Amino acid sequence: MLSKHIDIVEIELTSKCNARCPGCARTKFGKTRPDLLLDEITIEEFKNIFPPNFIKDKGFVFSGVLGDCIMAKDILPISQYLSDNKASWVNLTTNGGVRPKEFWKDLGKLSHDSDAIVTVTFSVDGHENTNHLYRVNVIWKKLWENMTAYSEAGGTGNWQYLIFEHNVNDLDVAKQSAKDLGFKFKTRLSTRNWRSWDSKSIKKINGHLKTITKTITSQSQLKEKYKHKELDRTKELTDRFHQFPHFKISKKESKSITCKFIHSKEMFIGYDKKVWPCCWFHTGNTTDFWPQLKLISQKYGEDWNDASKHSLEEILNHEYYAKVLADSWNGTHKLNIPECFIKCGDKGSRWQIKE
């Protein structure tokens, strides 16, 4: 049974988010994509999808693919449910800019008292004068109040810092602030940031609301020590795909794929309750980034991987996961998705986040 194969479950609890990060798939021209459905997984739905016997000894990550997990109304009872049912660890990733201080005190207490290792990773890319440039709409005063409340309640925290040219000079002050909070500090070098974006925020100037635009420079402009080693290779492969959308990867390239589902024993479930091998499948499907994914739906139907209609046991033992996924890495396969090599080829060197 493939459910026993899974060690780590990544979950996007909601598509709702307070921020408008320019590099996020939910953002288009500085606003939320108009075609994005706003929804979330409730505690009742979560319990139906994840029975206690599935949870035990597994790690759970609440990620922010199209939304922020703290926006989900049931994030506290869901985290408690995982702890009560002997999850090995739970990590919540957030921009930290929403919810009242009392919520963060309760979450900090849960982290402190839980039998599972419950950690909040705050994605804070800068400090008081720079974080909002990428984390658009996140107000520093509110963010700092929330992180402080969580820390003072005994919560275990990480400060994760995505390095750009505009915030590289704030690294030292951010490290000190993380130390003051008792959080671990780690920088994040990701290959998705090979392009530049326009950061758009609304400010009141002389009584009038105005749109402020600032270009967020790509990581390729940074000094070598701050760049992901696969940054240029990612751009090369992505350009190759856009220029030749039907290109076929070679047999050698397909054999170099390190798949999160097959090799790292991870699975992903989106806010729409669809189960995918990784978050990239979900993002590509939700926003039509990967037209090839439609071929999977045409073959198996729209709800073959819907956890609200099928058990995880049924989905994970479906022929797609049992055989077709690995077979599809062959460039001539009808269900081949080039992004499997772009994202996870060369032994997964591009999806591995460098710190």
BALOBA-1460 file (C-alpha; in Angstrom, 3 decimals):
// residues 355
<rec num="1" residu="m" x="0.000" y="0.000" z="0.000"/>
<rec num="2" residu="l" x="1.460" y="3.318" z="-1.085"/>
<rec num="3" residu="s" x="0.056" y="5.120" z="1.970"/>
<rec num="4" residu="k" x="2.707" y="3.333" z="4.032"/>
<rec num="5" residu="h" x="5.298" y="4.659" z="1.613"/>
<rec num="6" residu="i" x="4.516" y="8.275" z="2.591"/>
<rec num="7" residu="d" x="6.594" y="9.919" z="5.331"/>
<rec num="8" residu="i" x="5.783" y="13.596" z="4.739"/>
<rec num="9" residu="v" x="2.475" y="15.249" z="3.839"/>
<rec num="10" residu="e" x="2.485" y="18.803" z="2.466"/>
<rec num="11" residu="i" x="-0.897" y="20.515" z="2.697"/>
<rec num="12" residu="e" x="-2.221" y="23.796" z="1.389"/>
<rec num="13" residu="l" x="-5.120" y="24.401" z="3.773"/>
<rec num="14" residu="t" x="-6.451" y="27.451" z="1.968"/>
<rec num="15" residu="s" x="-6.085" y="29.573" z="-1.143"/>
<rec num="16" residu="k" x="-6.700" y="32.724" z="0.902"/>
<rec num="17" residu="c" x="-3.839" y="35.096" z="1.662"/>
<rec num="18" residu="n" x="-3.376" y="38.610" z="2.989"/>
<rec num="19" residu="a" x="-0.226" y="39.237" z="0.944"/>
<rec num="20" residu="r" x="0.344" y="39.936" z="-2.739"/>
<rec num="21" residu="c" x="3.898" y="38.699" z="-3.262"/>
<rec num="22" residu="p" x="4.827" y="39.490" z="-6.876"/>
<rec num="23" residu="g" x="6.484" y="36.106" z="-7.465"/>
<rec num="24" residu="c" x="3.494" y="34.077" z="-6.245"/>
<rec num="25" residu="a" x="1.271" y="32.167" z="-8.669"/>
<rec num="26" residu="r" x="-1.816" y="33.752" z="-7.045"/>
<rec num="27" residu="t" x="-0.686" y="37.275" z="-7.987"/>
<rec num="28" residu="k" x="-1.232" y="38.827" z="-11.403"/>
<rec num="29" residu="f" x="-0.400" y="42.479" z="-12.145"/>
<rec num="30" residu="g" x="-0.233" y="43.181" z="-8.409"/>
<rec num="31" residu="k" x="-3.688" y="41.733" z="-7.666"/>
<rec num="32" residu="t" x="-5.128" y="38.325" z="-6.862"/>
<rec num="33" residu="r" x="-5.730" y="36.273" z="-10.003"/>
<rec num="34" residu="p" x="-9.420" y="36.776" z="-10.896"/>
<rec num="35" residu="d" x="-9.797" y="33.065" z="-11.745"/>
<rec num="36" residu="l" x="-8.535" y="31.852" z="-8.355"/>
<rec num="37" residu="l" x="-11.205" y="30.105" z="-6.283"/>
<rec num="38" residu="l" x="-11.019" y="31.139" z="-2.615"/>
<rec num="39" residu="d" x="-11.636" y="28.104" z="-0.420"/>
<rec num="40" residu="e" x="-10.195" y="26.133" z="2.493"/>
<rec num="41" residu="i" x="-10.168" y="22.731" z="4.187"/>
<rec num="42" residu="t" x="-12.204" y="22.635" z="7.402"/>
<rec num="43" residu="i" x="-11.473" y="20.550" z="10.502"/>
<rec num="44" residu="e" x="-14.337" y="18.179" z="9.606"/>
<rec num="45" residu="e" x="-12.990" y="17.687" z="6.081"/>
<rec num="46" residu="f" x="-9.470" y="17.278" z="7.400"/>
<rec num="47" residu="k" x="-10.523" y="14.496" z="9.762"/>
<rec num="48" residu="n" x="-12.336" y="12.695" z="6.953"/>
<rec num="49" residu="i" x="-9.282" y="12.869" z="4.701"/>
<rec num="50" residu="f" x="-6.686" y="12.036" z="7.368"/>
<rec num="51" residu="p" x="-7.839" y="9.318" z="9.795"/>
<rec num="52" residu="p" x="-5.717" y="8.777" z="12.936"/>
<rec num="53" residu="n" x="-4.061" y="5.626" z="11.599"/>
<rec num="54" residu="f" x="-2.693" y="7.592" z="8.612"/>
<rec num="55" residu="i" x="-1.288" y="10.398" z="10.767"/>
<rec num="56" residu="k" x="0.840" y="8.458" z="13.236"/>
<rec num="57" residu="d" x="4.606" y="9.054" z="12.901"/>
<rec num="58" residu="k" x="4.295" y="11.202" z="9.757"/>
<rec num="59" residu="g" x="5.494" y="14.770" z="9.311"/>
<rec num="60" residu="f" x="3.050" y="17.454" z="8.149"/>
<rec num="61" residu="v" x="3.872" y="20.732" z="6.415"/>
<rec num="62" residu="f" x="1.267" y="23.481" z="6.027"/>
<rec num="63" residu="s" x="2.684" y="25.382" z="3.092"/>
<rec num="64" residu="g" x="1.809" y="28.566" z="1.277"/>
<rec num="65" residu="v" x="1.510" y="27.680" z="-2.394"/>
<rec num="66" residu="l" x="-1.458" y="29.855" z="-3.350"/>
<rec num="67" residu="g" x="-2.529" y="30.767" z="0.171"/>
<rec num="68" residu="d" x="-1.275" y="31.213" z="3.729"/>
<rec num="69" residu="c" x="-2.201" y="28.473" z="6.212"/>
<rec num="70" residu="i" x="-2.823" y="30.975" z="9.032"/>
<rec num="71" residu="m" x="-5.761" y="32.312" z="6.990"/>
<rec num="72" residu="a" x="-7.532" y="28.952" z="7.389"/>
<rec num="73" residu="k" x="-10.093" y="29.355" z="10.164"/>
<rec num="74" residu="d" x="-9.440" y="25.866" z="11.598"/>
<rec num="75" residu="i" x="-5.649" y="25.925" z="11.613"/>
<rec num="76" residu="l" x="-5.465" y="25.650" z="15.429"/>
<rec num="77" residu="p" x="-7.838" y="22.670" z="15.865"/>
<rec num="78" residu="i" x="-6.269" y="20.947" z="12.852"/>
<rec num="79" residu="s" x="-2.773" y="21.332" z="14.346"/>
<rec num="80" residu="q" x="-4.086" y="20.048" z="17.679"/>
<rec num="81" residu="y" x="-5.709" y="17.068" z="15.933"/>
<rec num="82" residu="l" x="-2.375" y="16.111" z="14.368"/>
<rec num="83" residu="s" x="-0.608" y="16.411" z="17.704"/>
<rec num="84" residu="d" x="-3.271" y="14.351" z="19.476"/>
<rec num="85" residu="n" x="-2.932" y="11.595" z="16.891"/>
<rec num="86" residu="k" x="0.826" y="11.260" z="17.208"/>
<rec num="87" residu="a" x="2.109" y="13.080" z="14.149"/>
<rec num="88" residu="s" x="5.888" y="13.127" z="14.327"/>
<rec num="89" residu="w" x="6.139" y="16.856" z="13.575"/>
<rec num="90" residu="v" x="4.076" y="19.742" z="12.209"/>
<rec num="91" residu="n" x="5.433" y="22.847" z="10.468"/>
<rec num="92" residu="l" x="3.336" y="25.902" z="9.630"/>
<rec num="93" residu="t" x="4.780" y="28.293" z="7.042"/>
<rec num="94" residu="t" x="3.366" y="31.828" z="7.041"/>
<rec num="95" residu="n" x="4.082" y="35.470" z="6.294"/>
<rec num="96" residu="g" x="2.928" y="36.124" z="9.883"/>
<rec num="97" residu="g" x="0.929" y="39.243" z="9.104"/>
<rec num="98" residu="v" x="-2.602" y="38.244" z="10.144"/>
<rec num="99" residu="r" x="-4.647" y="37.167" z="13.171"/>
<rec num="100" residu="p" x="-4.887" y="38.863" z="16.593"/>
<rec num="101" residu="k" x="-2.157" y="38.589" z="19.195"/>
<rec num="102" residu="e" x="-4.280" y="36.152" z="21.249"/>
<rec num="103" residu="f" x="-4.260" y="33.655" z="18.377"/>
<rec num="104" residu="w" x="-0.464" y="33.677" z="18.317"/>
<rec num="105" residu="k" x="-0.334" y="33.153" z="22.068"/>
<rec num="106" residu="d" x="-2.566" y="30.083" z="21.690"/>
<rec num="107" residu="l" x="-0.435" y="28.752" z="18.834"/>
<rec num="108" residu="g" x="2.731" y="29.336" z="20.865"/>
<rec num="109" residu="k" x="1.225" y="27.433" z="23.778"/>
<rec num="110" residu="l" x="0.242" y="24.557" z="21.485"/>
<rec num="111" residu="s" x="3.801" y="24.447" z="20.142"/>
<rec num="112" residu="h" x="5.240" y="24.442" z="23.664"/>
<rec num="113" residu="d" x="2.875" y="21.821" z="25.100"/>
<rec num="114" residu="s" x="2.514" y="19.472" z="22.123"/>
<rec num="115" residu="d" x="3.915" y="15.946" z="22.086"/>
<rec num="116" residu="a" x="4.657" y="16.469" z="18.406"/>
<rec num="117" residu="i" x="7.310" y="18.962" z="17.305"/>
<rec num="118" residu="v" x="5.188" y="21.951" z="16.260"/>
<rec num="119" residu="t" x="7.120" y="24.765" z="14.584"/>
<rec num="120" residu="v" x="6.125" y="27.967" z="12.818"/>
<rec num="121" residu="t" x="8.345" y="29.122" z="9.964"/>
<rec num="122" residu="f" x="7.931" y="32.855" z="9.460"/>
<rec num="123" residu="s" x="8.772" y="33.850" z="5.888"/>
<rec num="124" residu="v" x="10.197" y="37.303" z="6.533"/>
<rec num="125" residu="d" x="12.302" y="38.604" z="3.646"/>
<rec num="126" residu="g" x="13.918" y="41.682" z="5.097"/>
<rec num="127" residu="h" x="13.326" y="43.866" z="8.126"/>
<rec num="128" residu="e" x="11.220" y="46.895" z="9.020"/>
<rec num="129" residu="n" x="12.054" y="48.893" z="5.899"/>
<rec num="130" residu="t" x="12.356" y="46.102" z="3.336"/>
<rec num="131" residu="n" x="10.145" y="43.087" z="4.141"/>
<rec num="132" residu="h" x="7.037" y="44.669" z="2.588"/>
<rec num="133" residu="l" x="8.740" y="45.129" z="-0.783"/>
<rec num="134" residu="y" x="8.379" y="41.435" z="-1.580"/>
<rec num="135" residu="r" x="5.813" y="40.510" z="1.103"/>
<rec num="136" residu="v" x="3.418" y="43.135" z="-0.221"/>
<rec num="137" residu="n" x="0.633" y="44.112" z="2.233"/>
<rec num="138" residu="v" x="2.384" y="42.593" z="5.260"/>
<rec num="139" residu="i" x="2.593" y="45.354" z="7.872"/>
<rec num="140" residu="w" x="5.764" y="45.199" z="9.927"/>
<rec num="141" residu="k" x="4.255" y="46.416" z="13.206"/>
<rec num="142" residu="k" x="1.605" y="43.688" z="13.070"/>
<rec num="143" residu="l" x="4.101" y="41.032" z="12.011"/>
<rec num="144" residu="w" x="6.471" y="41.880" z="14.845"/>
<rec num="145" residu="e" x="3.632" y="41.850" z="17.375"/>
<rec num="146" residu="n" x="2.582" y="38.391" z="16.193"/>
<rec num="147" residu="m" x="6.070" y="36.907" z="16.232"/>
<rec num="148" residu="t" x="6.696" y="38.331" z="19.697"/>
<rec num="149" residu="a" x="3.423" y="36.945" z="21.080"/>
<rec num="150" residu="y" x="4.190" y="33.501" z="19.653"/>
<rec num="151" residu="s" x="7.729" y="33.541" z="21.039"/>
<rec num="152" residu="e" x="6.720" y="34.738" z="24.510"/>
<rec num="153" residu="a" x="4.128" y="31.933" z="24.717"/>
<rec num="154" residu="g" x="6.915" y="29.389" z="24.274"/>
<rec num="155" residu="g" x="6.486" y="28.646" z="20.571"/>
<rec num="156" residu="t" x="9.299" y="27.133" z="18.508"/>
<rec num="157" residu="g" x="10.011" y="29.292" z="15.474"/>
<rec num="158" residu="n" x="12.137" y="29.721" z="12.377"/>
<rec num="159" residu="w" x="12.826" y="32.961" z="10.531"/>
<rec num="160" residu="q" x="13.235" y="32.099" z="6.841"/>
<rec num="161" residu="y" x="14.776" y="34.842" z="4.717"/>
<rec num="162" residu="l" x="14.581" y="34.896" z="0.921"/>
<rec num="163" residu="i" x="17.540" y="36.974" z="-0.246"/>
<rec num="164" residu="f" x="17.151" y="39.713" z="-2.863"/>
<rec num="165" residu="e" x="19.360" y="42.625" z="-3.819"/>
<rec num="166" residu="h" x="17.062" y="45.037" z="-1.950"/>
<rec num="167" residu="n" x="17.243" y="43.175" z="1.403"/>
<rec num="168" residu="v" x="20.742" y="41.684" z="1.452"/>
<rec num="169" residu="n" x="22.013" y="44.541" z="3.655"/>
<rec num="170" residu="d" x="19.388" y="43.749" z="6.322"/>
<rec num="171" residu="l" x="20.688" y="40.226" z="6.936"/>
<rec num="172" residu="d" x="22.602" y="41.098" z="10.112"/>
<rec num="173" residu="v" x="19.781" y="43.025" z="11.782"/>
<rec num="174" residu="a" x="17.321" y="40.249" z="10.872"/>
<rec num="175" residu="k" x="19.625" y="37.617" z="12.368"/>
<rec num="176" residu="q" x="19.801" y="39.607" z="15.597"/>
<rec num="177" residu="s" x="16.017" y="40.020" z="15.711"/>
<rec num="178" residu="a" x="15.576" y="36.273" z="15.203"/>
<rec num="179" residu="k" x="18.005" y="35.653" z="18.044"/>
<rec num="180" residu="d" x="16.065" y="38.054" z="20.268"/>
<rec num="181" residu="l" x="12.898" y="36.064" z="19.572"/>
<rec num="182" residu="g" x="14.615" y="32.735" z="20.188"/>
<rec num="183" residu="f" x="14.054" y="31.647" z="16.568"/>
<rec num="184" residu="k" x="16.439" y="29.817" z="14.284"/>
<rec num="185" residu="f" x="17.491" y="31.992" z="11.351"/>
<rec num="186" residu="k" x="17.996" y="30.566" z="7.889"/>
<rec num="187" residu="t" x="18.388" y="32.121" z="4.481"/>
<rec num="188" residu="r" x="16.639" y="30.592" z="1.507"/>
<rec num="189" residu="l" x="18.149" y="30.367" z="-1.938"/>
<rec num="190" residu="s" x="15.530" y="29.188" z="-4.400"/>
<rec num="191" residu="t" x="15.732" y="28.653" z="-8.154"/>
<rec num="192" residu="r" x="12.294" y="30.140" z="-8.798"/>
<rec num="193" residu="n" x="13.718" y="33.657" z="-8.383"/>
<rec num="194" residu="w" x="15.675" y="33.907" z="-11.627"/>
<rec num="195" residu="r" x="13.307" y="36.587" z="-12.940"/>
<rec num="196" residu="s" x="12.474" y="40.127" z="-11.785"/>
<rec num="197" residu="w" x="9.002" y="41.270" z="-10.699"/>
<rec num="198" residu="d" x="7.151" y="44.499" z="-10.169"/>
<rec num="199" residu="s" x="6.150" y="44.932" z="-6.538"/>
<rec num="200" residu="k" x="2.903" y="46.937" z="-6.317"/>
<rec num="201" residu="s" x="1.548" y="48.286" z="-3.037"/>
<rec num="202" residu="i" x="-1.122" y="50.843" z="-2.170"/>
<rec num="203" residu="k" x="-0.194" y="53.841" z="-0.007"/>
<rec num="204" residu="k" x="-2.076" y="56.933" z="1.097"/>
<rec num="205" residu="i" x="-0.203" y="60.047" z="0.016"/>
<rec num="206" residu="n" x="-1.649" y="63.481" z="0.826"/>
<rec num="207" residu="g" x="-5.012" y="61.891" z="1.499"/>
<rec num="208" residu="h" x="-5.107" y="59.979" z="-1.806"/>
<rec num="209" residu="l" x="-4.502" y="56.273" z="-2.436"/>
<rec num="210" residu="k" x="-1.694" y="55.697" z="-4.899"/>
<rec num="211" residu="t" x="-0.068" y="52.582" z="-6.344"/>
<rec num="212" residu="i" x="3.639" y="52.400" z="-5.581"/>
<rec num="213" residu="t" x="5.641" y="50.213" z="-7.970"/>
<rec num="214" residu="k" x="9.155" y="48.942" z="-7.310"/>
<rec num="215" residu="t" x="11.095" y="46.402" z="-9.332"/>
<rec num="216" residu="i" x="12.233" y="43.394" z="-7.348"/>
<rec num="217" residu="t" x="15.554" y="42.398" z="-8.877"/>
<rec num="218" residu="s" x="16.124" y="38.711" z="-9.527"/>
<rec num="219" residu="q" x="18.652" y="36.697" z="-7.565"/>
<rec num="220" residu="s" x="20.801" y="36.545" z="-10.677"/>
<rec num="221" residu="q" x="21.920" y="40.094" z="-9.800"/>
<rec num="222" residu="l" x="23.290" y="38.990" z="-6.434"/>
<rec num="223" residu="k" x="26.833" y="38.069" z="-5.526"/>
<rec num="224" residu="e" x="27.646" y="34.405" z="-6.147"/>
<rec num="225" residu="k" x="27.496" y="33.443" z="-2.465"/>
<rec num="226" residu="y" x="23.840" y="34.503" z="-2.335"/>
<rec num="227" residu="k" x="22.782" y="32.744" z="-5.550"/>
<rec num="228" residu="h" x="21.413" y="29.220" z="-5.879"/>
<rec num="229" residu="k" x="23.901" y="27.223" z="-7.960"/>
<rec num="230" residu="e" x="21.124" y="26.005" z="-10.280"/>
<rec num="231" residu="l" x="19.640" y="29.451" z="-10.941"/>
<rec num="232" residu="d" x="21.030" y="29.839" z="-14.461"/>
<rec num="233" residu="r" x="20.222" y="26.238" z="-15.354"/>
<rec num="234" residu="t" x="16.595" y="26.769" z="-14.295"/>
<rec num="235" residu="k" x="16.311" y="29.820" z="-16.543"/>
<rec num="236" residu="e" x="17.898" y="27.921" z="-19.433"/>
<rec num="237" residu="l" x="15.481" y="24.985" z="-19.113"/>
<rec num="238" residu="t" x="12.431" y="27.221" z="-18.636"/>
<rec num="239" residu="d" x="13.330" y="29.280" z="-21.709"/>
<rec num="240" residu="r" x="13.832" y="26.053" z="-23.634"/>
<rec num="241" residu="f" x="10.342" y="24.891" z="-22.657"/>
<rec num="242" residu="h" x="8.671" y="28.179" z="-23.599"/>
<rec num="243" residu="q" x="10.443" y="28.295" z="-26.968"/>
<rec num="244" residu="f" x="9.795" y="24.634" z="-27.752"/>
<rec num="245" residu="p" x="6.727" y="23.590" z="-25.694"/>
<rec num="246" residu="h" x="6.759" y="20.086" z="-27.166"/>
<rec num="247" residu="f" x="10.419" y="19.322" z="-26.563"/>
<rec num="248" residu="k" x="11.211" y="15.791" z="-25.395"/>
<rec num="249" residu="i" x="13.699" y="15.084" z="-22.658"/>
<rec num="250" residu="s" x="16.349" y="12.475" z="-23.285"/>
<rec num="251" residu="k" x="16.545" y="9.045" z="-21.647"/>
<rec num="252" residu="k" x="19.562" y="10.224" z="-19.654"/>
<rec num="253" residu="e" x="17.669" y="13.285" z="-18.420"/>
<rec num="254" residu="s" x="14.646" y="11.220" z="-17.366"/>
<rec num="255" residu="k" x="16.830" y="8.883" z="-15.318"/>
<rec num="256" residu="s" x="18.231" y="11.853" z="-13.372"/>
<rec num="257" residu="i" x="14.832" y="12.837" z="-11.921"/>
<rec num="258" residu="t" x="14.573" y="12.743" z="-8.113"/>
<rec num="259" residu="c" x="10.827" y="12.835" z="-7.487"/>
<rec num="260" residu="k" x="9.453" y="14.148" z="-4.207"/>
<rec num="261" residu="f" x="6.701" y="11.508" z="-4.236"/>
<rec num="262" residu="i" x="8.706" y="8.469" z="-5.280"/>
<rec num="263" residu="h" x="12.163" y="9.196" z="-3.905"/>
<rec num="264" residu="s" x="11.507" y="11.545" z="-0.962"/>
<rec num="265" residu="k" x="8.277" y="9.798" z="0.115"/>
<rec num="266" residu="e" x="6.237" y="12.996" z="0.101"/>
<rec num="267" residu="m" x="2.737" y="13.814" z="-1.114"/>
<rec num="268" residu="f" x="0.885" y="17.079" z="-1.623"/>
<rec num="269" residu="i" x="-2.785" y="17.984" z="-1.180"/>
<rec num="270" residu="g" x="-4.164" y="21.369" z="-2.263"/>
<rec num="271" residu="y" x="-6.953" y="23.513" z="-0.880"/>
<rec num="272" residu="d" x="-9.202" y="21.892" z="-3.524"/>
<rec num="273" residu="k" x="-8.469" y="18.511" z="-1.878"/>
<rec num="274" residu="k" x="-6.690" y="17.174" z="-4.959"/>
<rec num="275" residu="v" x="-3.732" y="14.883" z="-4.208"/>
<rec num="276" residu="w" x="-0.610" y="15.445" z="-6.314"/>
<rec num="277" residu="p" x="3.002" y="14.192" z="-6.233"/>
<rec num="278" residu="c" x="4.210" y="17.687" z="-5.323"/>
<rec num="279" residu="c" x="3.129" y="21.323" z="-5.058"/>
<rec num="280" residu="w" x="4.195" y="22.112" z="-8.628"/>
<rec num="281" residu="f" x="1.515" y="19.821" z="-10.050"/>
<rec num="282" residu="h" x="-1.073" y="21.661" z="-7.955"/>
<rec num="283" residu="t" x="0.118" y="25.124" z="-8.967"/>
<rec num="284" residu="g" x="0.302" y="24.123" z="-12.615"/>
<rec num="285" residu="n" x="-3.193" y="22.641" z="-12.537"/>
<rec num="286" residu="t" x="-4.856" y="25.494" z="-10.621"/>
<rec num="287" residu="t" x="-3.483" y="28.284" z="-12.785"/>
<rec num="288" residu="d" x="-3.219" y="26.399" z="-16.112"/>
<rec num="289" residu="f" x="0.562" y="26.833" z="-16.124"/>
<rec num="290" residu="w" x="0.972" y="23.252" z="-17.330"/>
<rec num="291" residu="p" x="-1.499" y="22.428" z="-20.123"/>
<rec num="292" residu="q" x="-0.183" y="18.838" z="-20.160"/>
<rec num="293" residu="l" x="-1.923" y="18.179" z="-16.831"/>
<rec num="294" residu="k" x="-5.252" y="18.292" z="-18.655"/>
<rec num="295" residu="l" x="-4.272" y="15.058" z="-20.371"/>
<rec num="296" residu="i" x="-4.253" y="13.315" z="-16.981"/>
<rec num="297" residu="s" x="-7.782" y="14.552" z="-16.249"/>
<rec num="298" residu="q" x="-8.929" y="13.493" z="-19.715"/>
<rec num="299" residu="k" x="-7.613" y="9.993" z="-19.110"/>
<rec num="300" residu="y" x="-8.742" y="9.448" z="-15.525"/>
<rec num="301" residu="g" x="-11.535" y="11.981" z="-14.978"/>
<rec num="302" residu="e" x="-11.667" y="15.242" z="-13.028"/>
<rec num="303" residu="d" x="-11.993" y="13.682" z="-9.558"/>
<rec num="304" residu="w" x="-9.664" y="10.662" z="-9.690"/>
<rec num="305" residu="n" x="-7.388" y="12.304" z="-7.074"/>
<rec num="306" residu="d" x="-10.058" y="14.205" z="-5.107"/>
<rec num="307" residu="a" x="-9.693" y="13.277" z="-1.416"/>
<rec num="308" residu="s" x="-13.248" y="14.411" z="-0.701"/>
<rec num="309" residu="k" x="-14.523" y="11.656" z="-3.007"/>
<rec num="310" residu="h" x="-11.896" y="8.937" z="-2.595"/>
<rec num="311" residu="s" x="-9.845" y="7.725" z="0.343"/>
<rec num="312" residu="l" x="-6.106" y="8.400" z="0.378"/>
<rec num="313" residu="e" x="-5.640" y="4.630" z="0.149"/>
<rec num="314" residu="e" x="-7.580" y="4.544" z="-3.140"/>
<rec num="315" residu="i" x="-5.817" y="7.583" z="-4.578"/>
<rec num="316" residu="l" x="-2.281" y="6.545" z="-3.658"/>
<rec num="317" residu="n" x="-2.862" y="3.058" z="-5.060"/>
<rec num="318" residu="h" x="-4.236" y="4.444" z="-8.328"/>
<rec num="319" residu="e" x="-2.312" y="3.277" z="-11.390"/>
<rec num="320" residu="y" x="-1.008" y="6.806" z="-11.944"/>
<rec num="321" residu="y" x="0.958" y="6.737" z="-8.693"/>
<rec num="322" residu="a" x="1.721" y="3.023" z="-8.791"/>
<rec num="323" residu="k" x="3.233" y="3.051" z="-12.285"/>
<rec num="324" residu="v" x="2.382" y="5.847" z="-14.715"/>
<rec num="325" residu="l" x="4.104" y="8.731" z="-12.893"/>
<rec num="326" residu="a" x="7.569" y="7.148" z="-13.177"/>
<rec num="327" residu="d" x="6.889" y="5.857" z="-16.698"/>
<rec num="328" residu="s" x="5.825" y="9.349" z="-17.817"/>
<rec num="329" residu="w" x="9.311" y="10.755" z="-17.303"/>
<rec num="330" residu="n" x="10.159" y="9.166" z="-20.653"/>
<rec num="331" residu="g" x="9.985" y="12.047" z="-23.120"/>
<rec num="332" residu="t" x="7.880" y="10.043" z="-25.585"/>
<rec num="333" residu="h" x="5.197" y="9.092" z="-23.020"/>
<rec num="334" residu="k" x="1.740" y="10.538" z="-23.751"/>
<rec num="335" residu="l" x="1.489" y="11.911" z="-20.194"/>
<rec num="336" residu="n" x="5.013" y="13.292" z="-20.065"/>
<rec num="337" residu="i" x="5.282" y="16.617" z="-18.223"/>
<rec num="338" residu="p" x="8.535" y="18.458" z="-19.095"/>
<rec num="339" residu="e" x="8.464" y="20.303" z="-15.770"/>
<rec num="340" residu="c" x="9.239" y="17.020" z="-13.986"/>
<rec num="341" residu="f" x="12.736" y="17.345" z="-15.390"/>
<rec num="342" residu="i" x="12.895" y="21.139" z="-15.136"/>
<rec num="343" residu="k" x="11.988" y="21.023" z="-11.436"/>
<rec num="344" residu="c" x="13.388" y="17.679" z="-10.289"/>
<rec num="345" residu="g" x="15.949" y="16.563" z="-12.877"/>
<rec num="346" residu="d" x="19.696" y="16.359" z="-12.255"/>
<rec num="347" residu="k" x="19.038" y="14.511" z="-8.981"/>
<rec num="348" residu="g" x="16.704" y="17.166" z="-7.600"/>
<rec num="349" residu="s" x="19.424" y="19.802" z="-7.484"/>
<rec num="350" residu="r" x="17.009" y="22.585" z="-8.472"/>
<rec num="351" residu="w" x="14.236" y="22.004" z="-5.932"/>
<rec num="352" residu="q" x="16.622" y="21.605" z="-3.036"/>
<rec num="353" residu="i" x="16.532" y="24.907" z="-1.174"/>
<rec num="354" residu="k" x="19.979" y="26.102" z="-0.183"/>
<rec num="355" residu="e" x="20.519" y="27.785" z="3.150"/>
